[in-house]
Amino acid sequence: MIELVFMLEEKSAKVLLEGLLPKLLPTEIAPRYVVFEGKQDLEKQLVRKIRGYINPHARFIVIRDQDSNPDCKAVKAKLSELCHQAGKPDALVRVACHELESFYLGDLAAVERGLEITGLVRHQMNKLYREPDRLGSPSKELKTLTKGLYQKVSSSRDIAHHLDINNTRSASFHNLVVGIQRVAKEMTE
């Protein structure tokens, strides 16, 4: 079995991937998840966790939110350097701009289906939701839009399998999908 290991900032990212990866990975690739207790824990332990991973042939994907950091390229560069230090310079690093919830705001049809509420899709062409990566606090926006129904982990589980992998409204979501597909292709060639 070929292992693709996801190093994740938080549990909601794991739940998202559990719903999304069946659309992206062939069955011969087994996804594994290492969930950290936030971005500081991820950065503190990343080198040790990658170095200590039992399967030397595993590939790694690191996913972290940009949060309030003004420069997502600096966040990505720092994580890439940590992967290099761990001996895995081929690890893929992806940063959700600003939060994972921007992925959901870019696909309000998935939010509607996942949370079983109506009337959200009509907002999709509003300026806020055409480019959700520009929002400073997507989680707050999503809670407001869903009138408090959105909950980070449980709603991620409900929404994830409805996400359209071809949706490009959230550039960071699109980059994640394309990156996973590329790594999967490299692993099976």
N, C-alpha and C positions, 0 to 999 in steps of 0.2 A: 504494500500500500504506500502510495506517495503522500507525504504529509506537507500541508500548507498551514503554517502556524501564524495565527493572528495575535499580535501583541496589542492589547486594547486598554485604553484609559479607564473604561468603566463598563459595567454590566449591560447598559443599554446598547452599547456597540455590539456586544456578543449577541444579544437578542435580535438586533437588526440583521446581523450577518446570518444567523440561523434561518431567518426567513428569506433572505436574499440569495444566499449561495447556491441553493438547489437550481436556480436559474442560470448560474454562471459557471459552476464547476462540473466537469465530467465525474462520473461515479468512481473512477479509479483514484481520484484525489480526495484524501481524507482531511477535512478541516479540523484544526485543533485551536483552542482558544486559551490564551493566558490573559486573565483579567486583573488589572491593577486597581489600586485604591485612589484613582485620580492621576492627573498629569505629573505631579511631582513624584509620586511613587513610581510611575512608569519610567520617568527619566532617571531616577535614582537606581532602579534595579534592572533596567533593560540590558545592559552589557552582561551582567552576571547571569540573567535568565537565558539569554541567547547562547552564551558560551557553555552553559551547563545543560543545554537541551540534549537529550540522549541521542536522537537521530541526527547524525552529522550531514545527512543529505536533505534534511528538511529545508524548505524555503520559508522566508518570513515576510510578513506584511505588518507594518506598524501603523496604527490609526490613532490619531489624537485630535481633539478639538483645538481650534485656534483660540477660542474664548476671547478675552480682552486684549490679547497680544496684538499690537498694531501691524506686525509683519509676519504673515504666514510663511514667507520664504525663509525667514530666520528660524522659525520653529522647525520647518522641514530640514533645514541644513543642520541644525543641532541634533535632531533625531538620526539623520543620515550619518553624521559623524559618530554617534554612539554605536550604530550598527557596524560601521567600519572598525571601530575599536573592538567590537565583539567578534570580528573575523567574518562578518557577513556583509561585505560591501554591496552585494546584489540584493539586499533586502529592499523591498518597496516601502516607501514612506508616503502616507497620505494624511492630509490635514483637512478636517471638516471646517469650512469657513461659515460662520464663527462657531457654530455648534451643529451637532448631528441633526437637530430639528430643521435645519435649513433644507436637508434632503426631503423632508416630509412636506414642507411649505412649497417646494417646487412641484409636488405631485398631490394636489388637494383631492383628486379623485381617489387616490389610495387612502388618504386620511378619512374621507367619507365612508369608503367601504370598510376600512379597518375598524373605525369607531362606531360604525352604523349610525351615522348622522347625515342629514341632508342639508343642501344649500351652500356647501363650501366651494364646489367647483366653479360657481359663478364668480367667485373672487379671484380665480386664477390669473385673469388678465390684468388685475390691479397692479400698479407699479411695484408695490411691495413684494408680490409673489412671482413676478416675472423673473426677477433675479434675487432669490432669497439669500444668497451668500453675502449680500450687502447689508443685511439686517444685523444690528448689533446684538440683539438678544432674541434669536429665533424661538427659543423655548418659551419665553414670555409671550411672544406674539402668537404662538400656537395654542397656548393655554387660553389666551384671550379669544382667539378665533373659534375655539371649540367650547367656549363658555365653561372652562375649567375641567372638561372631560379628559383632556390629555394628561396622562401620567407617564413619566419618563420610561420606565421599564415595561410595564404592562401594555402601554399603547404602542411602544416600539414593536413588541411581539405581534400586536394586532395589525399594524400597518405594514410591516416589512414585506410580507409575501404578496402584497398588492402593488408594491412599487414597480413602476415601468422602467426597466433597465435601459431603455432607449431615451429616457427623458433627459434633456440637457439644460433645463432651467437652472438647476444648481450645478455650476461648473465643478464644484468639489465632489459632488455625487457622481457626475459623469466621469471625472478623472479616476475616482475609486473603481467604478465598474470597468472602465477600459483597462486600468492597471491590473485588476484581478484577472480579467480575461487574457491579458498578455502573459502574465506569470503562469496561468494554467496552461496556456498553449506551449510555453517554453518547457514546462514540466512534463508534458506528454509527447513531445516530439522525439 
